[in-house]
């Protein structure tokens, strides 16, 4: 931020919170994966309204 010339006082609250966060790869489950889990579907394509499967049409 300093290198780019951004005023760090503007984001001081966020920077203070960021000190206590652990580095991670992130956690984003996604709505389709959550729906698949809740509904007990075997494959994620059944939880998506318009699944994009290379080489296949979305016929169930």
C-alpha positions in Angstrom: 0.0 0.0 0.0 2.8 2.4 0.8 4.5 1.5 -2.5 1.4 2.4 -4.4 0.9 5.6 -2.4 -2.3 4.5 -0.7 -3.0 6.2 2.6 -2.9 3.4 5.2 -5.0 5.4 7.7 -8.0 4.8 5.5 -7.7 1.0 5.9 -6.4 1.0 9.5 -9.2 -1.1 10.9 -8.8 -3.8 8.2 -5.0 -3.8 8.7 -5.5 -4.2 12.4 -7.7 -7.2 11.9 -5.4 -8.7 9.3 -2.6 -9.0 11.9 -4.6 -11.7 13.7 -5.6 -13.8 10.7 -3.8 -17.0 9.9 -2.4 -17.5 6.3 -4.5 -20.0 4.4 -5.5 -21.0 1.0 -9.0 -19.8 1.7 -12.3 -21.4 2.2 -15.0 -21.0 -0.4 -17.5 -23.8 -0.5 -19.8 -22.4 -3.2 -23.6 -22.6 -3.4 -23.5 -25.7 -5.7 -21.3 -27.7 -3.4 -23.3 -26.7 -0.4 -26.6 -27.7 -2.2 -25.0 -31.0 -3.2 -24.0 -31.7 0.4 -27.4 -30.8 1.9 -29.5 -32.7 -0.7 -27.2 -35.7 -0.7 -26.5 -35.6 -4.4 -23.8 -38.0 -5.7 -22.5 -35.5 -8.3 -22.3 -31.7 -8.3 -24.0 -31.5 -11.7 -27.3 -32.3 -10.2 -27.1 -29.3 -7.9 -26.4 -26.8 -10.7 -29.3 -25.5 -12.8 -27.1 -25.3 -16.0 -24.1 -27.5 -15.5 -21.1 -27.0 -17.8 -19.7 -30.4 -18.6 -17.3 -30.5 -21.5 -18.5 -32.8 -24.3 -22.0 -33.4 -22.7 -25.4 -31.8 -22.9 -27.3 -31.2 -19.7 -29.8 -34.1 -20.1 -30.6 -35.9 -16.9 
